[in-house]
Amino acid sequence: MRLHYLQHVPFETPAHIAQWAIARGFDWQGSHLYAGESLPALTEVDALIVMGGPMGVHDEAVYPWLGAEKAFLRQAIARGLPVLGICLGAQLLAQVLGAEVTTAPMKEIGWFPIELTAAAQAHPWFQDWPPQLTVLHWHGEMFSLPPQALHLAKSAACPQQGFLWRDRVMGLQFHLEVTPASLGELIQHCQHELVLGPYIQSAPEIQAQAAQTALLTPYLERLLERWIQS
């Protein structure tokens, strides 16, 4: 299995996804777009993971590689590849599938619960999930639901937290992949965003719940197994 990831900034890494992929013996490669690395040939990729980042999907004037990345994602979807997007990656996938990406009602940064939709709870991939799960958020924008996609989850601050399109393209607004180390990197590089807000925690509050990352690992790994088999 040739699994490829797209990374947008040095500090938003695949984190535990990399550990899972390497343990499974996958051919694990990545393109660091912020460093000017090229996108792979789609003939050399079996599945694709698109990571997060502080930029927005509309910031092509500042980050010209976003335009090429969107075209690449359209081609990957057209070829039938399994594609997983996280945070910015989910927004990019939603946009190329025909959805809108807009400012969310409120910024959501820290550990807050998501609630699975009835449709998600009925789907085989999520039947062993609890109705609510506390996850890490770090976003100020959101996507609308792409046409023909299944609405997966919502939170008090954001009505769109995830989608599944044709059981192979999945976008998650939240972060299941974080480890204590990657959480520390996020806090270090993005702590300027930790201003007062109803759904924004302080750096000590976020760090105090770092042990939650280990509780998310089983949900992440089971979801990755189901997704990769699509």
N, C-alpha and C positions, 0 to 999 in steps of 0.2 A: 504494500500500500504506500503510495507516494502522496504524503500529506504536506501541503505548502501553506505558509502563513504570510500575511501582509502586515507589516508593522509601520506605524505612522510617526511615532516618536520613540526615543531611546528608552523611556521609563514606563511605557505601557506594553509589556512583553506578554507572550502567551502564558507565562508563569506555570501553573500546574498542568495546563494542557501540554506543555512541552514534556514534562515529566511523564505524563500518561502516554504520549506518543512514543517516546523513547523506550519506555518499559514494554510497550506492545511490539517493539521491533520495526516500527514504520520507518520508511525513508523520510526523514523530517528535515525540511528545508524552508528557508524564509527569504523574503525580499524586504529590505529595510528602505522604504521609499523616501524617508526623510534624508537618507544618506546618498540618494541618487542611484540606488541599485535598480536594475531592470526587473520588469515583470517576467515571470517564467513563460515558457511556451506551454500552452494548454495541453499539448500532446504529452507533456511530461508530468502532469498533475492528475491525481485521482480524486482528491478532495481538497477543499480550500477553506481556510479560516482567516477572517478579516478582523483585525484588532481595533481597539479604540484609539482615541486621541483628543486633544483639546480643541482642534480646529473643527469647523463645521462643513457640511456637505456643499455649502454654497461658496466656499472660500477658494475657488479655483484661481482667482487673480493673485492670491497670496501663495497658494500651493498648486502650481500648474500640473503637478503629477496627479492631482485628483481627477482631472478629465480623462487621462489615460487609464486610471484605475477603474473608473465607472464603465468605460468601454470594455475593459477586460472582464469585469464582473458580468456585464450583459452577455459576453461571449461564453463565459464559464457556465452561466445558467442555461443558455441556449444549447450547450453541449450536454446538459443533463448532469453536471457534476453536483455532488453534495457541497453546499456552501453554508458556512456558519459565520454570522457577523455578531460582534459584541460591541455595544455602545455606539461609537461612531460607525463601526462596521455594520451594525444593524440598520442604522440610518441610511448608509450608502446602499445597502441591499434594498431597503424599502423604496428608496427613490428610483433605482433602476427598474424596479418592478411596477412603477407607476404611482406610488404614494407620494404624499407631500411631507416635507420635513420642515417643522416650524418651531418657534420658541415654545417651550413647555409652560404650563400654567405657573409653575414654580420650579426653581432650581432644587434639585434633590441630590444631596451629597452626604453620605454616611450610611449607617446601618438602619434600614427601614424594611418593613414587611411588604412582600408582594402577595397578591391574592390570585390564585388560578381561576380562570374562567370555567364555566360549566363545560364548554367545549374542550378545554385542555384536560380537565379531570376525566373526561370520557375517552380521551385519546390514549392508545396503548403506551406511548412514550412517557406519560405523566401519571399513570394510575397508581404508582407507588410514592408519589409526592404528597405531602400534606396540603390541605387547602391554602394554608399560608406558610410562607418561608421568609425568614429575615435574611436579606442579601445586601451586598454593597452597591450603592448607587454613586455615580459621579457624572451628572449630566444636567444641562440646561435647555436642551432641545429634545424634540420627540418626533416620531413618525406617525402618520395616519396608517390605517390598515391597508396593505396592498390588495388590489383586486384578487379574489379567489383565495386569499390567505385566511388561516385560522387564527383568531385572536387568542393569545395564550394567557396573558396576565395583565393586571393593573395594580396600581398602588394609590394611596390617598393623595399623593402629589401629582401623579401622572397616569392618565387613563390607558396609555399604550406602553406596555412593558415587554411585549414579545409577540412574535408571529411565526407561523409555520406555513410555508407555501409548498404544496404538492409533496409533502413529506420528505423534502430534501434540502430546501432552502430555509434556514432558520435565523431569525434575528432576535437577540436578547439585549434589551436596553441596560440590564444590570450585569454585575460581574460575579460569576461563580468561580472564575479561574484564579482569583487572588490567593496569594500566600502571604504570610507575615512579611517576608522580604519585599514582595512587589507592592504590598500595601504601604510599607514605609517609603518606597520610591514615589508612589502617587502623592502621599502627604508632603514629602520633601519638595517636589516640583510644582505642586498645584495648591499649596496652602494659602496662596493669595486669594483663592476662591472661597475660602472658609470665612465668609462674612455672616452677619446675623441674618437669619431667615428661619421660617417655621420648619423647614425640612433640610436644614444645613447644620450638621454637627461640628463641633470644634475638633481640632487635631487630637487633643487628649481623649475626647470621647470616641473618636474613630479608632484610635490606637488601642484603647482599653478593650475593645471587642475583637481584637486580632485573632483570638482563639476561635471565633466563629468561622474562620476560613477552613479549619479542619472539618467542621460539621457540614460544609458545603461540598467537600470533595466527593463523597459517595454519589450525591445527586449529579454533579458534573460528570463523573466518569460513566455512570449509567446512561446519561443523556448522550454523551459522545459516542458510546458503543452503539446506541440505537440509531443515531444520526449517520454514523460512518457506514452502517450496513444498508443505508438507503441507496 
